[in-house]
Amino acid sequence: MSRRLRRLPAALLPLVLATTLVACGSDSSDGGDDSSSDTVHGISITGDLGKAPEVKWDGKLDVDKTETTVVTEGDGKKIEDGDQVQVNLWIGNGFTQEQAYSSYDEGGQEETVTANDQLAPVFKDAVLGQTIGSRVAVTATGADAFGDAGNTSIGIAPTDTVLIVVDLMEEFTPPAPRDVPSSQMPGIVEKNGKPVALDFKGVPKPAAEGGDLLRTVIKKGTGATLTKDMTLTANYLGMVYGAKKPFDESYSKDPLVQPLSGLVPGWIYGLEGLKVGSRVLLQVPPDLGYGAQANGDIPANSTLYFVLDIVDAK
């Protein structure tokens, strides 16, 4: 199966936030420090939310357990279990006193995080129970933050210490697809009863900054209703506007079988609620596809077009 439809994470955010990728748990300091402070273990953390923090180290960071400190307390909604929030992340190596990673270097591309048991233990107190608009700092060992192997991709050894600054940007509102008539979408070119291409004749070129998530349900299925926690089985064909051939398709091979939650956001929000047996056309804007990241022969900032058949959902 091609990997192209899988969600490209905003750099490392899911890798450091997902419980399944943390080899060992960690104990937070009595549920976190509720007081606001711009100094954590002598480290000065300043700057405005929405911009990379300015970090001034006071020598090597020496900690042996995970501690959470509210640097700046926001005045937004308190984050409850199950809430989704957009976050930015800054990580520093406490041994070298250098930045290891910053989502702000990627243009401040936020990642949607769900405040639930899927969060790594080291991050729970930084998200759950905090308020939107807060900047929260976590200090930990490399092993507690990233598991027994550390995170070599950003230069964190398990014996290092880390400073992690989590910016809780805003509550996440899932985008809703806008259903449009088939005349506003590309036509489907078939051969031997199977889609082989999309015909963009008469379809206006998408705006460079993208647009809405558009959907046309060509055939309504009668099977199970697809939800985000299900594993989807689907046949699909995808193209970018004006392309001569698909960038990927499954009609000539095996169907895609993948948890819906692991696919590009345009699929998640465009397919959730449809029934097995449906055929649908999707126009996926860049921010719900791969954004500014190129993916194989899909250029950066591309609007993606799909025809797909929902074969099964379990």
N, C-alpha and C positions, 0 to 999 in steps of 0.2 A: 504494500500500500504506500502511496506517495505521502510524504510528510508535509506537502505544501499547504494543506488545509488546516494543519494544526496551528493553534495560536502561537504567534511569536511573542514571547513575553517582553515586557518593557525591561530589557536588560536582565538584571538578576533578581528583581523583586520577588517573583514567585519562588525562586530557588532558595531564598533566605527566609521566606515567610511560611513555607509549606512544612507542616509537621513531618510528612513522610520523608523529607530529605534531611531531617536533623537526626543524627544517629543517637543522641542521648538527650534526656530532658535536662532541665535546669531549674533551680530554685530562685524565684524572684524574692526581692527583699521585702517581706511582709506586705505583698500586694502593691508595692511601689510607693514612691514618695509623692504625696499629693501637693507638696509646696512647690511654688514656682521658683526657679533659680537658674541663672545663666552660667553658673559654675558647677561643674561635675568633677569630683576628684581633682580639683584644682584646674581643670580645663575650662577655658572661657569659650562659651558658645553664644554668638550674637548674630544679628541679622534678622531680616523680616521673613515671615512665612511666605513661601512662594518663590524664594530665592535661596541659593545655596548658603548654608550656614557658614559663618566665619569662625573657624576653630583655632584657638591658640593653646598649644600644649604646655603643660608644666612638667616637663620631663616624661619619662616612660610611665605609662599607665600600669599600675600594679593592682589587680583585683583577682579574687579567687572564687567569686560567685556573681550571679547576675543581679544587677540593681537597676531600677527604673526611676528616673527623675523627670518631673514635668519642668521643662525649661521655660516655656511660655504657655499659660493656660488660655485656651480659646473660650469664646463665649457662645459657641454653637451648641447643637444638640448633643446630649450625652450618648455615647455609642453603646448600644445594648447588644446582647447576644443575638446574632443573626443579621445585624445591620451590615450594610455595605458602605465602604468609605473609600475615597480616592486618596492615595498616599504618595509622597515622594520620600526618597531614602538617601541618606549620606552615611558612608561607612569609612572609618579611619582605623589604621593599624596602630594600636597602642604601644607597640614595641618600637616601630620605626618613626612613629608620630607623623605619618604621611597619609593622605587620602588614598583609600583603596578603591572606592567606587562612589559615584554620585549620579543619581538619576537626572540631576540638573544639568549634567554634562550632555545628556541626550535631549536637551531642550525642555526639560521639566515634564517629560511624558509620565503621567501618573498611572498607577496601577490600581485596579479595583481589588480591595481586600474585604473578605467577609469575616466579621468578628465572631468566630465560633471555634470549636475544638480542632479544626483543621489548621489553625495558626500554630506555628512552632511555639513551644513553651516560653522561649526567650522573648517572644514578641507579644504575648498575651496582655501583659500589663501596660504595654505601650499603646495598645489599641482599645481593648475592651474596658469600658468604664471611663475612658477619657472623653473629652469634648472636642467637637469639630473646631478647627482653627488652632489646635494646640500643637506645640513642638515638644516632642518627648525624646529624652536621651536614654539609651540603654548601654551599660557597660557590662562586659562579660569576657570570659575566656574564649579563645578561638574554638575550642572543643565544644563548649556549651552553645555557642552561636551556630556553628556549622557542622558539628559532628566530629568524630574521632579523627577524620582526615583533614579538618579545616576546610578552607576553600582556596585551592591553589590558583583558580582562575583569576582571583583578585589579590593574590599574594598574602593570604592569611593562613598561617600555620596553626595547628591545634594548640601549640604552646604559646602563641601570641595572645595578646589581649585586644579587644576591639571596643571602639566607641561607635554606636549606631544612633543616628539622629533620624527620627521618624516625624515627618510633617503630615498631620491629618488635615488634608486640604478641604474636602467638602463631602457631603453625603452623596452617594451615587444614585442617580435616577436612571433606571434602564431605559434605553431608547425603544420606542415602539415603531414597528414597520408601518409604512404608509401604503395601503393597498391601492393599486392603480390598474386601469384597464390594460389589456395586452398590447394595445396600440402604442403605449408609451414605453414598451420594452422590446428588446431585440426578438426577432423571430427565431424559431428553432429549425435548423436544417437537419433532416433525417436521412439515413441510408439503411435500408433493410429494417426499417422500423425503429432504429436507434439514433439518438442525437449524435451528430458528428461535428457540428459547429453552430455558432450563433450568427445571425444576419443583422447587422446594425443599420441597415438602410432605413432612413427616416428617423433614426434615434439621435437626438442632439448629443454632441460631445459633452461629457460631464465637465463641470467646473473644476478647475485645478484644486480648489480648496475642498472639493467634495460636496456632498449634499445629503439628502435624506436617505434612509434605508427604504428602498422601494420593493414592493412584493406584488406579484401576480399569481394567484392560485389558479392554475390551469385546470386541474382536476382535484376535486375534493375526495379524500379517502374516507373510509368508513371504519378503519381499525382503531387501535389504541391511540390516545392523545399523547403527543410527544412532550415530555417535560425535561427540564435542564439536567435532572439527575439520572436520566436514562442513557443507555448505550444505543446509539443510532446506527442503523444499517441503511445505506443510501447509495444509489448510483447518481453520478453528477458529471457535469462538464462545465469547465470554467474558462472564460476568456477575458482579456482586457479590451477596452474599446478599440475597434478598428483592426484588431489583430487578424492575421491570416490563418491562424490555427489555434486550438486550445492550448492553454498552459498546462492543463491537466484534465484527465477524464477517467472514468471507471467503466464506461459502458462496454469497452472492448476487453475488460479484464474482470477482476473480482470487485465486488462492491466494497465501499468503505465501511468499516466497522470501528466505531470510536465513540467514547463518551461525548455527548453533545457539549458538555462544559469545557472540553479540551480543544474545541474547534474555534475558528475565528469568530469574534463577537457578532459579526453580521449573520452568521449561521445560527448562533444561539438565539438571538432576538428575532430573527426572521422565521425560524422554524418552530420555536416553542409554541405549543398550543395547536399545531396542525396535527392531522390524523395520519396514521399509517395508510399508505395507498395514494397519498397526495402527490401531485406533480406541481412544482412551483418554480417560478422565475424570480431571482433576486438581483437587485442592484445594490452592491455593498460599497459605501463610501470608504475612503482611505482610513478614517479614524476607527472604523469597525472591521477593517481588514488587516493590512500590514503596515499602515501608516507610512512613515518616512523610511522604513526599512525595505530595501529591495529583497526579493525572495526568488532566487533563480532567474528566470527570464521575465519575472514580473517586476517592472520598474517601481521605484519608490513613488509613493503618493498616487498609486493607481486605484481607480474605481474598478471593482471586480464584478463580473456578471456571471451568473450561474443558472443553469437549468438542472434540476435535481428531482429524483423520485425517492420518496421515503418508503423503503422496502420493509423495515421492521423497526421496532423500538421496544427495549426491555429494561 
